[in-house]
Amino acid sequence: MAARSGHFHISSWQTKITNPKQGVEMRGVRKDQITFTRFIAAIAIVIFHYGTGAFPFYKEPISFIFKSANVGVSYFFTLSGFIMILAYAKSPKIDILEYYKSRFARIAPAYYVALVLFVPFIINKWHEYDYIGLALNITMLQAWVPSKALSVNTPGWSLSTELLFYFLFPFLFNAVYQAKKFWLIAVFGVIFFMISQIIHNMLLNSAFYQGFPSPSHDLIYYFPPMHLNEFLMGNIAGLFYMRYIANRSRANGPWIVLSIIALLILLKIPTGLSLHNGFLVIIFIPIILLISSDNGYFSRLMSLKPLVFLGEISFGIYILQMPIHNISYTIFKRVGASDTNTLFFTYLTILVLLSGLSFKFIETPLRRRINEIRMTPRLTGLEAPPNHN
C-alpha cells in the first residue's frame, strides 16, 4: 500500500463509526475493550492513596501492586496518546480550535465539579488557605509551578500535564504524523523516550533531588514536560496500530495474560530504575496493543456494557477521589465509624456511584453543550462566497 512505501497517512486506514445516542459521526476508531482498563488503573490509584491499609490490599502476596499503583498515571498518559491517534484516524487534518474545544469539554466538567466540592473546606480554613494554589488549580496550571503541583486537589496535577499534551497534539498530528514517514517518527520518538529516562534517573540520583516533599521532587515527578515521552510513545503506538494491526485482529488472550505477568514482575523485582515518568511504557504499549487488537473471549468480556461504562466514568473516579474522600471521612468521623475496611469500601462505593451520577447528569450534558458551540461563524446566504462554477 502507498502508506507503507511513502509518507504515513493515518486517513488511509479510515474507519467510520456512528454514535446512535448522539447522532453524530465519530472521527476515528473506538476500541471498547480498552476502555475498562482505565477503570482498573483508576481504582488501583485510589487504593494507592487511601486503601493500602484495608484488606486484602495490605496482604503480602499482592501488597506490592498497590504500593506502586501510582504508576497508573503513566498508563493514563500513554493510553491518552494512543487514543488520540485512534480518535482522529479518519481526519486528514485536525481543526485546532475544534480540537481544543472537544478536549475542554471532555475534562472540564468533572475537573471543576471536584474543585467545587472543596468549597466547604476552603471556607472552613479560608484564613490559611493556599489561594495561589487554588488560582493555579482553576487554570489547570498548578504542575508548572513545582511547589504548587499538589495543591488543592492533588490528582489535578495530571490534568495540568494533559493540557500540554492537548496543546501539542494537533500540531504534531498535522505537521508530523500526517507528513513524515512512520519509521522516522518512531526513531525520533524512541530516542526522545530514552533521553527522558536518562534525565529522569540522573536527577533522582543527583544532589539536586531532596526527596518528598520538596520542590525538586515536584519538578522531577510532576512537571509536565517530564511526562511528554509517555504521551508521545502512546502516539507512536497508535500510529503503529493503525498501520500494521488495525485490520488484523486475533485472539490474544494468552499474550495479554503474559504481558500482565511481565508488568507484575517489573513492579515486584527492583531494576534499579525508576518506574515512574515513562519506564513502564515498555510494557504498557504491548498491553494496549494486544487488548486493542483482541477479538477473542478477552475482548468480548471487556466490551460488556457495564464494564465499558465503568471505564467511561474512570476519569470522574480519578479526579473526584480526594474531595469525596475528605467529605466521606469527615462524615464517618462524626458518626463514630472507625473500622478501616468498612470505611474504605464504603468510601469506594460512594466514589464510584457519585462518579457515575456525575458522568450521566453533569459531565455528559455539559460536554454536549460545549461541543455544540461553534468555534467559527456560520456563513449566511449573504455572506457565502460566490459560486464560480
N, C-alpha and C positions, 0 to 999 in steps of 0.2 A: 504494500500500500504506500501511497505517497507520504503518509505521515512517518513511515519507517525510514525512508531514504532522505527526506529533506527536513525542513523545519517542522517541529511538532505542533500541530494544531489540535487543541482539545476538541474543537467542534466537529472534528472528523469522526468522533465517537458519540454522536448525538443520541440522547435518549429523551423521549417526550413523556412526561408524567402529568396527569391531570388530577388535581385535588378536588374531589366532588363536593367536599364541605365548603370550600372557599370559591369554587367555580373558576379557578384560575389555573393557568399552566405554570408548572414549576420549571425553572430553567436549569435542569440538571438531572442527576441521578440520586435517587433516595434509596438508602440501604437500611431497612427497618431493623435487621438483625444486629446492627452495630449500636443501635440507639440504647438498648438495655445496658450495655457496658458502661455507659455514663452514670446510670443509677448505681451500679456496683461500686464504681470509683467514688461517687459522692457519699455513699453510705460508709465506705471504708474511711474516708476523710473525717466524717462526723465521729466515727468510733475513735479515730486517732486523737481527735480533740477532746472528746468528752466521755468515751466509753471504755478506755483501756482497763479500768478498774472493775468493769462489770463481767459477769460470767457469760459466755465462755472465753471472752477475748483476752483475759489475763492468763489463761492456761498455757503452759509451756509449749505444747506442740504447735500452737498457732499464734502465740502472742507476738512473735517476730513480725508477722504480716502487718498487724495493726500498729506496731511501734514505728513502722516505716511507711504507713499508708498515706502520709502526706505527699508521697511521690505521685499520688493520683492526680495532683495538679499538673504535673508534667504530662500525664496521659491526656488530660483535657486539652492542653496546648497542642500536643501532637495530633490528636483527633480533630481539633479545630482546623488545623492546616489541611488535613486530609479532606474533611467535609467541605471546606471552602472550594476546593478544586471540583469535587463532585457536584456541588450545588450550582456551579457556573459552567459545567462541562458543555452545555449547549450554546453558551453565549460566545459569539465571535469577539465581543468586546464588552467590558463592564462599564456601565454608566456610573461614574464615580459618585455623583450626588444621590442617585437612587440606591446605590450600594450602602452608602453611609446611613441613609435613612432606614433601610431594612435592618442594618446591624443595630442601630439605636433602638429600633422597635423591638428587636429580639432581647436585648439585655436590660434596657432601661426600666421597664415596669417592675420587675422583681427586685432589681437593684435598689430602686427608690422606695419600694414597699419596705425593704429591710431597714433603710435609713429612717423611715417614718416610725418604725417600731422602736427605735432608740429614743424617740422624743421624751417618753416618761423618765428615762434615765438621765437625759440631758437636763431636764427641768429639775430633777432631784438634786443634781450636782452642778447647777448652772454656774456657780461662782468659781468652780475649779475645773470646768470642762475645757478640753482642748479644742478651741474654736478654729484654730488654724487647721488642725487635722480634720475637723468637720467640713470646713470650706473645701479642702482638698478632696475629701470623700465625695462631696456634692458634685465636683467637677471631674471625678474619677482620675485625679492626677496624683493621688497620695503616694504611689510607689515610686514616683520620680523624685520625691524628697525622702531620702533614706530614713530619717528619724520619724517620719510620719507614715511609713508604709503600712504599719499595723494599727493605725489609729482608728477609732470608732468601730466600724465593722471589719474585723480582722480579715476575713476571707476576701474582702473587696479589693485587696491589693492585686489579685489576679485579673480583675476586670480592668484595672488601670493598665496592666500589661497587655490584655487583649486589645485595648484601644490602639496600641502601637501596631499590632498585627493587622487590625482592621484598616488603619490608616494606610499601611504599606501595600496591602494585598491588591487593590485594583491597579496600582501602578506596576506591580510585579506581573500581574496577570496580563495586562495589555501590552506592556513593553518587553517582557522577558518570556513568560510562559507561552505566549502565542506567537512569538517571533524567533526564538532561539531553538537550537537542536536540544533534544532531551538529554543526550549524553553530556553536553556541555553544562546544562543546568545541574545535572546530578553531580558532576565532578566538582563544580564550584560549591554546591550545597554541602557535600561531604567534607570538603576542605574547611569550609566555614564552621561546620559542626566540630571537627577535630580541633581547630584553633580555639573554639569556645570552651571545649572541655579542658584543654591545656590551661587556658587562662583561669578558669574556674578553680581547678585543683591547685594551681600555683598560688592563687590568692588565699585559698583556705590554709595552705601550709606555709604562709609567709608571716612575717611580723605584723603585717597590716591587719590581719584578722584578729579581732579581740573577743571573739565568742559571742554568745547570745546572753543578754540583749546588748547590742551595740550598733552604732551606725555602720560599722564595717560589715556586720552580719546582714543588715538590711540591704546594703549595697550589693553584696555578693548574691544573696538569695532572692531578693525581691525587685531589684532594679530592672525595668522592662527589657532593655537590650540584652541582658544576661540570659534571657529566655527566647530570644529570637530564633536561635538554632532549632528549638523544638518545633516551632510553627513552620519554619522553612523545610525541615525534614518531613513534616506532615504533608506539606505541599508536594514535595518530590514523591512521596509515597502515593499521593493522589494522582499525579501525572503518570507514574509507573502503572498504577491500577488501570487508568483509562487507556493506556497504550497497549498493555500486554495481558491484562487479566479480565477486563470488563465483560468480554464475551466468552469467557472460558470457565464458567462456574463448575465446581465439582464438590463432592462430599469431602470436607476437610476435618471432620470430627477428631480423628486420632492426632492430626498435626496441631490442631488447636489445643488439645489436652497437653501435648508435649511442649508447646510454646508456653503454656501457663505454668507447667512444671519448671521450665527454664527460668521463668520470671521469679518463681518462689525460691529457686536455688540462688539467684542473684541477690534476693532480699535476705536470705539466710546466711550465706557464706561471705564474709568480708573480702573485698577485692583490693582494698587499699585506695579505691577511688570513690569519690562522692557519687551517690546515686541520684543526686538532685541536678537540676538545671540541664537535663538532657541525656545523661548517660544511658538511661533505660530506654531511650528511643530505639536502641539496637534490638530490643525485644518487643517494644510496643508496636513498632511498624509491622513485624511479621504477624502479630496477633490481629491487628486491624485488617491487614490484607487477607489473612486466612478466614476471618469471620465474614468479611465483606463479600468474599468470593464463594462462600459455602452455600451449597444447595441441598444439603443433607438434613439429618434429624436435628442437628445443632441449629441450623438456620430456621427450621420450622418452629423449634421451641422458642428461640429468641425473638421470633416475629409475631408471637402471640400478642393480641391487642393489649391485654393488661400489662405485659412486660414492656411493650413499646411505650405505653402511657407513662409507666414509671420512669422510663428513660427520658421522656419529654419533660417531666417535672423535676428532673435531676438538678437543673440549674437553680430552681427555687430551693430545693433541699440544701444545696451548697451555700447559697448566698443568704438564706434565712436562718441557717443553723445557729448563729451566735445570738441574734435578738430573741429567737424562740427559746433558746436555752436559758438566757437571762430571765425572761418572763416566767418560763415554766418553773425554774428552780426558786425564783422568788415566791411563787405560789406554794411550791412544795414545802418551803421553809416555814411559811406562815401556818400551814395546816399540820405541821409537825411530822411530815413524812421523812424517813431517813434511810430506808433500805436502798443500797446502791443499785442493785439490779432493777428493782421496781421503778426507781426514779428514772434511770436511763432509758429503759424500754418504754415507759410512759411518755417521756420526752420525745423519743424517736418516733413513736406513733403519732403524737401531736404534730411533729415536724412534717412527716410525710403527708398527713391529712391536710394540714394548712397549706402545704406546697401544692397539693392537688387542687384545692379550692382557689388558691391564688392563680394557678395556671389557667383554670377554667373561667373564672369570673373577673379576673383583673388583667392578667398578662395577655391572654388571647384577645379579648375585646380591645384593649389598648393597642396591641400590636396591629390589629386590623385597622383601627382608626388612623394610626400613624402611617401605615403603608398606603392608605387612601389619599394621603396628602401628595399633591403634585409638586415636584421639585422644579419643573419648568412650566411656563404658562401655556395653557391650551390655545391653539390658534383658532380664531373665529373666522367666519366666512370672509369678513372684510380684511382680516389680517393674513389670510392664507396666501402663500406665494403664487404668482401667476403660473398657469399651466402652459408650457411652451411646446407640448407635444402636438 
